[in-house]
Each structure stands twice: as C-alpha cells, then as structure tokens.
C-alpha cells in the first residue's frame, strides 16, 4: 500500500507542478504581460496543459489506481488516503475521455480568445471576439460530446468544469424557486426611497483605496506571506501552490466600492485556499473542485461579513482616516446604507445582494440557449440587451458593459461556470447560519475586530478538507442539511426589510 501510494503521489506531484506553472503564466497574462506576448503565451500554456493531460491519462496511472482499489475500499470514506484515490480516479476517468490534442487546442484557443477579449472590451468591439467565441461554442459542444449519455448538453460541462455531479435538472428548479422569492422583494424595495450613496462616488486616490482594501483583507485573515494583490481587468484568485495564493482587483477613482469589495470577495476565495491542509500539497486534494463551495466563501466574506453593520463599526473609523475629506463628516449609518443600496445595474460584479442572482440566472439561461442551438453567437449581444431590459429594467448602452463585461466565456468554455455564483450565495447564508448557531455573539465579535473566530470555524469545518468532498457531501457535513434556499431568503428579507422599512 505504501509503495503504491508513494508512486501515486509522485505522479500527481508532476501533474500539479505542470498545472501550477500554467497558472503562473495565466496570472502573468492577466496582470503584467505585454500585449505582444499573447501568441507565445498561448503556445506555452497549451504545451504545459498537454503534458499535464498526457501524464494524467497515462495507462500506468490507471493500473496503479486499480491496484489501490482494495486499499480504498478497506479505509473509511473520509480518510485522506481513500479520498486521494477516489478523487484521482474521477479525474483520471474524466481526462481519459478527452484527447490530449483537444486539450492543447482548447488551451491555445482560450489564451488567444482572452487576449482578444482584453482588447475588445475597452474598444467596445464585439466583432473582435465573435469568430473566436463561435469557435469556443464549437469546442464546448465537442467537449460535451466526449461524455455521452447526458440528460442535457451542459451536464458534462458543469461536471467537468466546476461542479462534480451537478445537473441542469437540479439547477433550473433551484433558480426558479429563488427567482419566485426575489422578484417580489426587488419590486417592494423599488417602491421605497433609495438610500443616498453619493458618499461612495467622490474622488478616492487609487493607491489609498488599494492600501485600505489590502489592510481589510489582512484584517480578516489573508496571509501576505503566502499571497499578494495585483491589478487586472477582471478580478480573480489563483493558487500557484498552498504557499502562494494570489488575489487581484480593479480600482475606479470615482467609486470606492469597486476595489474594496472586489478585494474582500477575492480574499474570501484566498482564505479558503490558504486554509487547506498543507499535507495535501501536490495532490488533487489541494484543489477545491466545487465552484459553489468556493463562491460560498467569497460571498460570505464579501456580503454577510463585509457589508454588515458590525464589520463597519470596526473598520469605518479606519476608512475615515484614509479619506478624511471624503468621509470625515459622513455618519456610519449613511455609509452602511450606501454600500447596501439596492439598484438594478448593468455590471454583475457591481450588483447588490438582492439583484445579483438575476445577473447569474440570465447568463446561465443564455449559455444553455447557445449550447442547445437556440441562440447564435452573432445574436448574443442583442439577446443580452433584451434580457437585461426584461429582467432588470436596464439596457446596456454598449457591448463593453453588456456581453463583453465578464471574462468567463472568453477565457474558458461556454457552459459550466455561472451557476456556481448563485449556489454560492445560497450556501453562504446556510453556512453562516450554522456558524451563528454555535457562536451567536459573532456580530459583537466583528464589532471588536475579531474575525478569527469565524475563520477558525470555517477552517476546521470546511477549508482544511480541500477537494475531498463534493458539494452535496460538504453541505451535509458543514450544516447538517442539504442545500436549501430558506436561510438565504430569510437573510435577505431580514436585512433589507430593516434597511428599506418593509413589513
């Protein structure tokens, strides 16, 4: 057993090293790489991903996993060794279905498309990426085809990309039930006077914004000895190793909330990664495969913690020290209401808690229509505008703040990613409710600057397990119940009912 496990870990370490090197190249492409490097970067990433894929699909690895099957069956399901074998087998069986040449082609295409998108969005020119996105759609369908027997063409993409075992037949009813709850709440809020948020839209020097945001990230537990923050067009977190978890953000000099809440959001992702058991380094157990679980933590820290009144009872005096002219005379209550203003918007990442999920549902529906052949890429910008008009009551004036705003379809595939954001919102409230049952004084702790209690609870119950368990398994372990919308809806009703004087 020990010899086989040692050999398994050796093989996995090589694969993870190659994937980590590719991640470094992607991080550089999204932050500091000069535009002229796009072609060679696409080739470099494709080479690394093809090598990693070849190692993951090596028949010898399959034989090794078969030799280890009796070991897996003899150990408890949640043991580290059994989990390592189980998770690796799933990855092997998935990867073995996808030809190495396709993996290289997709990686090369993703890098080229991301480069085109990084130029198309500021230029407000969808035509720069339309043919590339059409090819992305072809490749996405081709990828799904490697996994026959699915109920919906998006099912294998969701399973392969972001949420093992999750299907469209599960997501659609969840979204429908949530929408039935959200639409009346949005309408009720729309009938109430909106808070004054002018205090957020003054001139805030970018360097000071970034310094304060990073101070907040450190305050909630982000370890700069194992991380750093950089600027990028679309914020993201990347893990180059458990000792190197990097976050990115973007900043607007006339909007304080942009860099601030993007940083808290990405720090939530990073806290998850930095909390994984160090013993899992170099194995798939160090990778959280569930986007829903990951988003639950970015949204928990950004919204349930970072937009709460106790949180700002502690941090607001410090923020006023950074910006005395802008915020020195602005009361805490005014600031708190401003950062929680509900207003339909064009940009998903800027959306408030109540309307945010309508952005996600819209994207999920559009990508299903693309995959089903009901919508062409050529007609996507207009379909986007129409859905924003009907769902949110706002219309993008251009493609820059319309179909080009998210990087997902331009750096990955079409299908498999967006549903994780709403699942994350729902799960964040369910997990936070579980924490508060054990620590009902959590708000008072926040007001004193104590975020370690929450972080320790999350590390013990969730973070340290890394990729050992699926979404459904982890939800049951952490909260004692399956995924449900009740805690999330109750949270929104209570918070915004008070803010907007709703009965």
C-alpha positions as CSV (number, residue, x, y, z in Angstrom):
1,X,0.0,0.0,0.0
2,X,2.7,2.5,1.0
3,X,4.7,1.9,-2.2
4,X,1.7,2.3,-4.4
5,X,0.6,5.5,-2.5
6,X,4.1,6.9,-2.8
7,X,4.1,6.3,-6.5
8,X,0.7,7.8,-6.9
9,X,1.8,11.0,-5.0
10,X,4.9,11.2,-7.2
11,X,2.9,11.1,-10.4
12,X,0.3,13.6,-9.1
13,X,3.1,16.0,-8.0
14,X,4.4,16.1,-11.5
15,X,0.9,16.8,-12.9
16,X,0.2,19.5,-10.3
17,X,3.6,21.2,-10.9
18,X,2.8,21.4,-14.7
19,X,-0.6,22.9,-13.9
20,X,0.9,25.3,-11.4
21,X,3.4,26.5,-14.0
22,X,0.5,27.1,-16.4
23,X,-1.3,29.0,-13.7
24,X,1.7,31.3,-13.3
25,X,1.6,32.0,-17.0
26,X,-2.1,32.8,-16.9
27,X,-1.7,35.1,-13.9
28,X,1.1,36.9,-15.7
29,X,-1.1,37.2,-18.8
30,X,-3.9,38.8,-16.8
31,X,-1.6,41.2,-14.9
32,X,1.7,42.2,-16.4
33,X,2.3,40.5,-19.7
34,X,2.8,43.0,-22.6
35,X,0.3,42.6,-25.5
36,X,3.0,41.3,-27.8
37,X,3.4,38.1,-25.7
38,X,-0.1,36.7,-26.5
39,X,0.9,34.3,-29.2
40,X,3.8,32.8,-27.5
41,X,1.9,32.7,-24.2
42,X,-0.9,30.7,-25.8
43,X,1.6,28.2,-27.1
44,X,3.4,27.9,-23.8
45,X,0.2,27.3,-21.8
46,X,-1.0,24.7,-24.4
47,X,2.3,22.8,-24.1
48,X,2.1,22.6,-20.3
49,X,-1.6,21.6,-20.3
50,X,-1.0,18.9,-22.9
51,X,1.9,17.5,-20.9
52,X,-0.2,17.5,-17.7
53,X,-3.1,15.9,-19.6
54,X,-0.8,13.1,-21.0
55,X,0.5,12.3,-17.5
56,X,-3.0,12.3,-16.1
57,X,-4.2,9.9,-18.8
58,X,-1.2,7.6,-18.7
59,X,-2.5,4.0,-18.6
60,X,0.1,3.2,-15.9
61,X,-1.8,5.6,-13.7
62,X,-5.0,3.7,-14.4
63,X,-3.4,0.4,-13.5
64,X,-2.0,2.0,-10.3
65,X,-5.4,3.2,-9.3
66,X,-6.8,-0.3,-9.9
67,X,-4.1,-1.8,-7.6
68,X,-5.2,0.7,-5.0
69,X,-8.9,0.0,-5.2
70,X,-8.8,-2.7,-2.4
71,X,-7.0,-0.1,-0.2
72,X,-9.6,2.5,-0.9
73,X,-12.4,0.1,-0.1
74,X,-10.8,-1.0,3.2
75,X,-10.5,2.5,4.5
76,X,-13.1,4.9,5.8
77,X,-14.7,7.0,3.0
78,X,-13.5,10.3,4.5
79,X,-9.9,9.2,5.2
80,X,-7.2,11.1,3.4
81,X,-5.9,8.0,1.6
82,X,-9.3,6.8,0.4
83,X,-10.2,10.3,-0.7
84,X,-7.0,10.7,-2.6
85,X,-7.6,7.5,-4.5
86,X,-11.3,8.3,-5.1
87,X,-10.7,11.9,-6.3
88,X,-7.8,10.9,-8.5
89,X,-9.8,8.1,-10.1
90,X,-12.5,10.5,-11.0
91,X,-10.0,12.9,-12.6
92,X,-8.3,10.1,-14.5
93,X,-11.6,8.7,-15.9
94,X,-12.7,12.2,-16.9
95,X,-9.4,13.1,-18.5
96,X,-9.1,9.8,-20.3
97,X,-12.2,10.6,-22.3
98,X,-10.6,13.9,-23.7
99,X,-7.8,13.5,-26.3
100,X,-4.6,15.3,-25.4
101,X,-4.6,17.1,-28.8
102,X,-8.0,18.6,-27.9
103,X,-6.8,19.8,-24.5
104,X,-3.9,21.6,-26.2
105,X,-6.1,23.1,-28.9
106,X,-8.6,24.3,-26.2
107,X,-5.8,25.8,-24.1
108,X,-4.3,27.6,-27.1
109,X,-7.7,28.9,-28.1
110,X,-8.6,30.1,-24.6
111,X,-5.4,32.1,-24.4
112,X,-6.0,33.6,-27.8
113,X,-9.6,34.5,-27.0
114,X,-8.7,36.0,-23.7
115,X,-6.2,38.2,-25.4
116,X,-8.7,39.3,-28.0
117,X,-11.3,40.0,-25.2
118,X,-8.8,42.1,-23.3
119,X,-8.7,44.4,-26.4
120,X,-12.3,44.1,-27.4
121,X,-13.9,45.2,-24.2
122,X,-12.1,48.6,-23.9
123,X,-12.6,49.1,-27.6
124,X,-16.3,48.2,-27.3
125,X,-15.9,45.9,-30.3
126,X,-17.7,42.6,-30.1
127,X,-16.6,41.8,-33.7
128,X,-13.0,41.3,-32.4
129,X,-14.1,38.2,-30.5
130,X,-17.2,37.0,-32.3
131,X,-15.4,34.4,-34.5
132,X,-13.3,33.3,-31.6
133,X,-16.4,32.9,-29.4
134,X,-18.1,30.9,-32.2
135,X,-15.1,28.6,-32.1
136,X,-15.4,28.4,-28.3
137,X,-19.0,27.2,-28.7
138,X,-17.9,24.5,-31.1
139,X,-15.2,23.3,-28.8
140,X,-17.6,23.4,-25.8
141,X,-20.1,21.2,-27.7
142,X,-17.2,18.9,-28.7
143,X,-16.0,18.6,-25.1
144,X,-19.5,17.6,-24.0
145,X,-19.6,15.0,-26.7
146,X,-16.7,13.2,-25.1
147,X,-19.1,12.3,-22.3
148,X,-22.1,10.5,-23.9
149,X,-25.3,9.7,-22.1
150,X,-26.0,13.0,-20.6
151,X,-29.5,14.4,-20.0
152,X,-28.6,17.9,-21.1
153,X,-25.6,19.0,-23.1
154,X,-24.5,21.3,-20.3
155,X,-24.4,18.5,-17.7
156,X,-21.0,17.1,-18.6
157,X,-19.6,20.7,-18.9
158,X,-20.9,21.5,-15.4
159,X,-19.5,18.3,-14.1
160,X,-16.1,18.7,-15.9
161,X,-15.6,22.4,-15.2
162,X,-17.0,23.3,-11.8
163,X,-19.4,21.1,-10.0
164,X,-19.0,17.3,-10.0
165,X,-22.3,15.6,-10.2
166,X,-24.5,18.7,-10.6
167,X,-27.0,18.7,-13.4
168,X,-29.2,21.2,-15.2
169,X,-32.3,19.4,-13.9
170,X,-31.2,20.4,-10.4
171,X,-30.1,23.9,-11.1
172,X,-33.2,25.0,-13.0
173,X,-35.7,24.3,-10.2
174,X,-33.4,25.9,-7.7
175,X,-33.1,29.1,-9.8
176,X,-36.9,29.1,-10.4
177,X,-37.7,28.8,-6.7
178,X,-35.2,31.5,-5.8
179,X,-36.5,33.9,-8.5
180,X,-40.0,33.5,-7.2
181,X,-38.8,34.8,-3.9
182,X,-36.5,37.5,-5.2
183,X,-38.8,39.2,-7.8
184,X,-41.4,40.4,-5.2
185,X,-38.6,41.6,-2.9
186,X,-37.0,43.6,-5.6
187,X,-40.3,45.2,-6.5
188,X,-41.1,46.0,-2.9
189,X,-37.7,47.7,-2.5
190,X,-38.1,49.6,-5.7
191,X,-41.2,51.3,-4.2
192,X,-39.2,52.6,-1.2
193,X,-36.9,55.7,-1.2
194,X,-33.4,54.7,-2.2
195,X,-30.5,55.5,0.2
196,X,-28.1,58.3,-0.7
197,X,-24.9,56.7,-2.0
198,X,-23.1,59.9,-3.1
199,X,-20.5,59.4,-0.4
200,X,-19.2,56.4,-2.4
201,X,-18.8,58.4,-5.7
202,X,-16.2,61.0,-5.0
203,X,-12.6,61.1,-5.9
204,X,-10.7,58.5,-4.0
205,X,-7.0,58.2,-4.8
206,X,-6.5,54.6,-6.2
207,X,-3.3,54.0,-4.2
208,X,-5.1,54.7,-1.0
209,X,-8.0,52.6,-2.0
210,X,-5.8,49.6,-2.7
211,X,-3.9,50.1,0.6
212,X,-7.0,50.2,2.7
213,X,-8.6,47.2,0.8
214,X,-5.4,45.2,1.4
215,X,-5.5,46.2,5.1
216,X,-9.0,44.9,5.4
217,X,-8.0,41.6,3.6
218,X,-5.3,41.1,6.1
219,X,-7.6,42.0,9.0
220,X,-9.9,39.1,8.1
221,X,-7.0,36.7,7.9
222,X,-5.4,36.9,4.4
223,X,-1.8,35.9,4.8
224,X,0.6,38.1,2.7
225,X,3.5,35.8,3.5
226,X,1.6,33.4,1.2
227,X,-0.1,35.8,-1.1
228,X,-0.1,39.2,-2.8
229,X,-2.5,41.5,-4.6
230,X,-2.3,42.9,-8.2
231,X,-4.4,44.8,-10.7
232,X,-6.3,43.1,-13.5
233,X,-9.3,44.0,-15.8
234,X,-11.4,41.2,-14.2
235,X,-10.6,40.3,-10.5
236,X,-9.7,36.7,-9.8
237,X,-7.8,34.5,-7.3
238,X,-5.2,32.0,-8.4
239,X,-3.4,29.3,-6.4
240,X,0.1,28.6,-7.6
241,X,0.7,26.4,-4.5
242,X,-0.7,26.4,-1.0
243,X,2.1,28.8,0.0
244,X,1.3,31.1,-2.9
245,X,-2.3,32.2,-3.2
246,X,-2.7,35.5,-5.1
247,X,-5.6,37.8,-5.4
248,X,-6.3,40.6,-8.0
249,X,-8.6,43.6,-8.0
250,X,-9.5,46.6,-10.1
251,X,-10.0,50.1,-9.0
252,X,-12.0,53.2,-10.0
253,X,-11.1,56.5,-8.7
254,X,-14.7,57.6,-8.5
255,X,-16.2,54.5,-6.9
256,X,-14.9,53.4,-3.5
257,X,-16.8,50.1,-3.6
258,X,-15.1,48.7,-6.7
259,X,-11.7,47.8,-5.3
260,X,-12.9,47.4,-1.7
261,X,-15.5,44.7,-2.2
262,X,-13.6,43.0,-5.1
263,X,-10.7,42.6,-2.7
264,X,-12.8,41.3,0.1
265,X,-14.5,38.9,-2.4
266,X,-11.2,37.6,-3.7
267,X,-9.8,37.4,-0.2
268,X,-12.7,35.1,0.7
269,X,-11.5,32.7,-2.1
270,X,-7.9,33.0,-0.9
271,X,-8.8,32.3,2.8
272,X,-10.3,29.0,1.6
273,X,-7.2,28.1,-0.3
274,X,-4.8,29.1,2.5
275,X,-6.9,27.0,4.9
276,X,-6.4,23.7,3.0
277,X,-4.5,21.1,4.9
278,X,-0.8,21.6,3.9
279,X,-0.4,17.8,3.8
280,X,-2.5,17.9,0.6
281,X,0.1,19.9,-1.3
282,X,0.9,18.4,-4.7
283,X,-2.2,16.3,-4.8
284,X,-5.8,16.9,-6.2
285,X,-7.0,17.1,-2.6
286,X,-5.3,20.6,-2.5
287,X,-7.8,21.7,-5.3
288,X,-11.4,22.7,-4.5
289,X,-13.3,21.4,-7.5
290,X,-16.7,22.9,-6.4
291,X,-17.3,26.4,-7.6
292,X,-20.4,26.6,-5.4
293,X,-18.3,25.9,-2.3
294,X,-15.7,28.4,-3.4
295,X,-18.2,31.1,-4.2
296,X,-19.9,30.5,-0.9
297,X,-16.8,31.7,0.8
298,X,-16.1,34.7,-1.4
299,X,-19.8,35.8,-1.0
300,X,-19.9,35.0,2.7
301,X,-16.9,37.3,3.4
302,X,-17.9,40.0,0.9
303,X,-21.6,40.2,1.9
304,X,-22.6,38.5,5.1
305,X,-19.5,39.8,6.8
306,X,-18.1,42.7,4.7
307,X,-21.4,44.5,4.2
308,X,-22.6,44.1,7.7
309,X,-23.0,46.9,10.2
310,X,-20.8,45.2,12.9
311,X,-18.0,44.8,10.4
312,X,-18.0,48.6,9.6
313,X,-18.4,49.5,13.2
314,X,-14.9,48.3,13.5
315,X,-13.4,49.3,10.1
316,X,-15.2,52.6,9.3
317,X,-13.1,54.8,11.7
318,X,-10.0,53.5,9.9
319,X,-11.6,54.2,6.5
320,X,-12.3,57.7,7.6
321,X,-8.6,58.1,8.5
322,X,-7.7,57.1,4.9
323,X,-10.2,59.5,3.4
324,X,-10.9,62.3,5.9
325,X,-12.1,64.9,3.3
326,X,-14.4,62.5,1.6
327,X,-15.9,60.6,4.6
328,X,-14.9,62.5,7.7
329,X,-18.4,64.0,8.1
330,X,-20.3,61.0,6.8
331,X,-22.0,59.1,9.6
332,X,-21.6,55.3,9.8
333,X,-25.3,54.7,9.2
334,X,-25.2,56.7,6.0
335,X,-22.2,54.8,4.8
336,X,-23.7,51.4,5.7
337,X,-26.9,52.2,3.8
338,X,-25.0,53.4,0.8
339,X,-22.9,50.2,0.5
340,X,-26.2,48.2,0.7
341,X,-28.2,50.2,-1.7
342,X,-30.4,48.0,-4.0
343,X,-30.4,49.3,-7.6
344,X,-30.6,47.3,-10.8
345,X,-27.3,47.7,-12.6
346,X,-25.5,46.6,-15.8
347,X,-22.4,45.0,-14.2
348,X,-22.7,41.7,-12.4
349,X,-19.7,42.2,-10.2
350,X,-21.1,45.6,-9.1
351,X,-24.6,44.3,-8.3
352,X,-26.2,44.4,-4.9
353,X,-27.1,41.3,-3.0
354,X,-30.8,41.4,-3.9
355,X,-30.5,41.7,-7.7
356,X,-27.2,39.9,-8.1
357,X,-28.7,36.5,-8.8
358,X,-30.8,37.8,-11.7
359,X,-27.5,38.5,-13.4
360,X,-26.4,34.9,-12.9
361,X,-29.7,33.4,-14.0
362,X,-29.6,35.4,-17.1
363,X,-26.1,34.2,-18.1
364,X,-27.0,30.6,-17.2
365,X,-30.1,30.7,-19.5
366,X,-28.2,32.4,-22.4
367,X,-25.4,29.8,-22.3
368,X,-27.9,27.0,-22.3
369,X,-29.6,28.5,-25.4
370,X,-26.2,28.8,-27.1
371,X,-25.4,25.1,-26.4
372,X,-28.9,24.0,-27.4
373,X,-28.6,25.8,-30.7
374,X,-31.5,28.1,-30.0
375,X,-29.2,31.2,-30.0
376,X,-26.3,32.1,-32.2
377,X,-23.2,33.9,-31.1
378,X,-24.0,36.6,-33.7
379,X,-27.3,37.4,-31.9
380,X,-25.8,37.2,-28.4
381,X,-25.3,40.9,-27.8
382,X,-28.9,41.7,-28.7
383,X,-30.2,38.8,-26.6
384,X,-28.2,40.1,-23.7
385,X,-29.7,43.6,-24.0
386,X,-33.2,42.2,-24.2
387,X,-32.8,40.0,-21.1
388,X,-31.4,42.9,-19.1
389,X,-34.4,45.0,-20.2
390,X,-37.0,42.4,-19.2
391,X,-35.2,41.0,-16.1
392,X,-33.6,44.1,-14.6
393,X,-35.2,47.0,-16.3
394,X,-31.9,48.4,-17.5
395,X,-30.4,48.3,-21.0
396,X,-26.7,48.2,-21.7
397,X,-25.7,51.2,-23.8
398,X,-22.9,49.3,-25.5
399,X,-21.3,45.8,-25.5
400,X,-18.5,47.0,-23.2
401,X,-20.9,46.9,-20.3
402,X,-23.0,44.3,-22.0
403,X,-22.0,40.9,-23.4
404,X,-18.2,41.7,-23.1
405,X,-18.3,42.5,-19.3
406,X,-17.4,39.0,-18.0
407,X,-14.3,37.2,-19.0
408,X,-15.7,33.7,-18.4
409,X,-16.7,32.8,-21.9
410,X,-13.6,34.4,-23.3
411,X,-11.1,32.6,-21.1
412,X,-12.8,29.2,-20.8
413,X,-15.7,27.4,-22.4
414,X,-19.4,28.1,-22.7
415,X,-21.3,26.3,-20.0
416,X,-20.4,25.0,-16.6
417,X,-19.3,28.1,-14.6
418,X,-22.0,30.7,-13.9
419,X,-24.4,28.7,-11.8
420,X,-21.8,28.4,-9.1
421,X,-22.2,32.1,-8.2
422,X,-25.9,31.7,-7.2
423,X,-25.3,28.4,-5.5
424,X,-22.5,30.1,-3.6
425,X,-24.9,32.9,-2.4
426,X,-27.4,30.4,-1.2
427,X,-24.8,28.2,0.5
428,X,-23.1,31.2,2.2
429,X,-26.2,32.0,4.1
430,X,-26.8,28.4,5.1
431,X,-23.2,28.1,6.4
432,X,-23.3,31.4,8.2
433,X,-26.5,30.3,9.9
434,X,-24.7,27.2,11.1
435,X,-21.8,29.2,12.5
436,X,-24.1,31.6,14.3
437,X,-25.9,28.6,16.0
438,X,-22.6,27.8,17.7
439,X,-21.4,31.5,18.1
440,X,-24.5,33.7,18.5
441,X,-22.2,36.5,19.6
442,X,-20.5,36.7,16.2
443,X,-21.8,40.2,15.3
444,X,-20.4,41.5,18.6
445,X,-17.0,39.9,17.8
446,X,-17.0,41.6,14.4
447,X,-17.6,44.9,16.0
448,X,-14.4,44.3,18.1
449,X,-12.4,43.3,15.1
450,X,-12.5,39.6,16.0
451,X,-12.7,37.7,12.7
452,X,-10.5,34.8,13.9
453,X,-13.5,33.0,15.5
454,X,-15.3,32.7,12.2
455,X,-12.1,31.9,10.2
456,X,-11.1,29.2,12.7
457,X,-14.6,27.6,12.5
458,X,-14.5,27.7,8.7
459,X,-11.0,26.2,8.5
460,X,-12.0,23.3,10.8
461,X,-15.3,22.5,9.2
462,X,-14.7,23.4,5.6
463,X,-11.4,24.7,4.4
464,X,-9.0,22.1,5.6
465,X,-10.7,19.3,3.6
466,X,-9.8,20.9,0.3
467,X,-11.1,18.8,-2.5
468,X,-12.0,15.6,-0.6
469,X,-15.8,16.0,-0.9
470,X,-18.4,17.0,-3.4
471,X,-20.7,20.0,-2.9
472,X,-23.6,17.9,-1.6
473,X,-21.4,15.9,0.7
474,X,-19.8,19.0,2.2
475,X,-23.0,20.9,2.7
476,X,-24.3,18.0,4.7
477,X,-21.1,17.8,6.7
478,X,-20.9,21.5,7.5
479,X,-24.6,22.4,8.0
480,X,-26.3,19.1,8.7
481,X,-28.8,19.6,5.9
482,X,-28.9,19.5,2.1
483,X,-28.6,22.7,0.1
484,X,-31.7,24.9,0.6
485,X,-32.7,28.5,-0.2
486,X,-34.5,29.1,3.1
487,X,-31.6,30.7,5.1
488,X,-30.6,32.9,2.2
489,X,-34.1,34.2,1.6
490,X,-34.6,34.8,5.4
491,X,-31.3,36.7,5.5
492,X,-32.2,39.0,2.6
493,X,-35.7,39.6,4.0
494,X,-34.4,40.5,7.4
495,X,-31.6,42.7,6.3
496,X,-33.3,44.6,3.5
497,X,-36.6,44.6,5.3
498,X,-35.0,46.7,8.0
499,X,-33.0,48.8,5.6
500,X,-36.0,49.7,3.5
501,X,-38.7,49.6,6.1
502,X,-40.5,46.6,4.6
503,X,-43.1,44.7,6.6
